[in-house]
Amino acid sequence: MKARDVMVSPVITVKRNDTVPEVAEILLKQRISAVPVVDDAGRIVGIVSEGDLLHRMESDTERRHSWWLLPFLGQETLAADYVQAHARKVSDVMTRKVITASPETPLHEIATLLEKHSIKRVPIAIDGRVLGIVSRANLIQAVASMGKVLDVPTSDASVRDRLLAHLKEQSWAHTTLLNVTVSNGVVDLWGFTSSDGERTAIRVAAESTPGVCAVNDSLVVRRAHAWR
């Protein structure tokens, strides 16, 4: 699946000259946690999230640093904290460095972006123009929906061939020490693995193979010293 398959569209956006209270009202009314900021040409120039509005003077939640920490923070940090708490315009509180992706980006790459940059959403854009947005929740929804896809009947031989072919592609799997039998969709795993992790991974691979309805794990773990 790709970003275009799960993205939310159209996307609610705001402008740089909109006010912080206006953005806060949009987040609450639309029940969203962030909103992209676009210029007059519709190109993304920033994003405002709940996190950007967390420390505000209106809610008396401004950052309060311990007196002993003040000499180490520097004037730039203190000034930035003040702006974040008191600014009225979106342009002053928005996050300017926005991580984006294209509609054709695979979901595994989207997941990597979310994890790598510790963000909760990725705007989907072409030439800077926002087409949609993919959040962590959208990825979870994709996982849930995949579980509802009807299984197509598959022969036991096809299931076995598919599982073994998949395992042979994995660098961690010792397929020469593995035997697999399939009967009426039930997979029996026999043989040896070098670790508990490999044993678990093989079982997971079997369980996720289309056509499998159950897995019997009879694998035996042989530690590294046992191979000598």
Secondary structure, DSSP 4 states (H G I P E B T S, - for coil): -BHHHH-B-S---EETTSBHHHHHHHHHHHT-SEEEEE-TTSBEEEEEEGGGGSS-TTTT------TTTHHHH-HHHHHHHHHHHH--BHHHHSB-----B-TT-BHHHHHHHHHHTT-SEEEEEETTEEEEEEEHHHHHHHHHHHTTSPPPP--HHHHHHHHHHHHHT-TT--GGGEEEEEETTEEEEEEEESSHHHHHHHHHHHHTSTT--EEEE--EE--GGGG-
